[in-house]
Amino acid sequence: MPASGLECYEVGGAVRDALLGLPVHDRDWVVVGTTPERMTELGFRPVGRDFPVFLHPVTHEEYALARTERKTGRGYRGFVVQCAPDVSLEDDLHRRDLTINAIARAADGTIIDPWGGRRDLRDGVLRHVSEAFAEDPVRILRVARFAARFERFTVAPETFALMREMVAAGEVDALVPERVWQEVSRGLMERRPSRMLAVLHACGALARLVPELDALARDGHGAQPADPTDADVAGLGRVVDAAAAADDPLPVRVAALALEPGEFGRRSDTGSGATDGADTDTVAAASAADAERARRIAERLKAPNEGRDMAVLAARERRALRDADALDAGQAVALLERCDAFRKPVRFEGMLHACDAARAPAAEPAARLSAPGSRLRRALGAARSVDAGAIAARVSASGGAGPAAIGEALRAARIRAVEAALKMGDASI
């Protein structure tokens, strides 16, 4: 809702999405030809820290004064912002990142598009507006995120070349992890997160920001693709794409980041995975290395603890899940205990979802609810049905008081419950 008495234009994502026929959720406005003092007089509340942004007194939508920027240092904070009544709408749009985000709409519905944004919307191109793009490394992340959101869009060759130059110049090194996470987390929640990762890998940013994740890319010949969203990075992002297809929440997608695609549903030759000591040690070492890699990826991204813990758990236990359909009741309970599934069943379920996505990333979401995962869900349900309080009271009454005795009795009861549930479930398959 434009404010009366002000020259206001709707700008940015709201205009872009409306032209694409997509739902519009948040609207932003640019105000031309006025001052911060006049905005305050009209009842707008100032909220901008680095430049004048105000909240509308009724709609609470953001109104920013038209502005220009001048680069003064490295990184995304090295700017001096100029806001003055003589800054034009075209000047403001010229400083924006992409042409598709540099379109404005006047109060009467007139579209103002000085930089060819509608053309690029039609052609599906992510193209920078001006060389000022190179002054803000966050824009590399934004291009990658838009690639994940708009599947038919490609990155303009000149924009991709500029992104590579920015990485080579060290601009990406000035990004703080919290700002990286802000953009990457949004990209993970889009339809095709793998496109974001492919763009970041192809321009070299991913190697600087999260080298452990970049190392998962297998681009074989190493040639630069004409379109970075088509980079041959088999494995990178395919699992998180599967999690996105299943509409999994953000923590599951973080866990999926560090998992390479591949079957984990095949039973090992020994059935329970109990091989000789050397093989067991090798598997344990590989699982520990995978868990450490997942931890480093999550920590470099500053992912919240829930996603980090789920990522470490999924990476550590993925090999054990390969044999979950062959575990006996005692082994199943041991796995559940190791995963802390009794206290944190939601995290355990998220781990199963991430591993299911890794098992068959190209499958339909419903098909990824694997037999091993289903069996463990059944085991967890049976084990959690055991009344721990009643067992503790019975052990205490029989003179076997003490945490060790109670724990042993509880574990035995859970094994019996799981054994009965698994026999019943296995017989129905």
Summary of the structure (lengths in Angstrom):
residues: 429
radius of gyration: 27.0
end to end distance: 59.8
largest distance: 87.0
contacts: 1393
relative contact order: 0.07
helix: 55%
strand: 9%
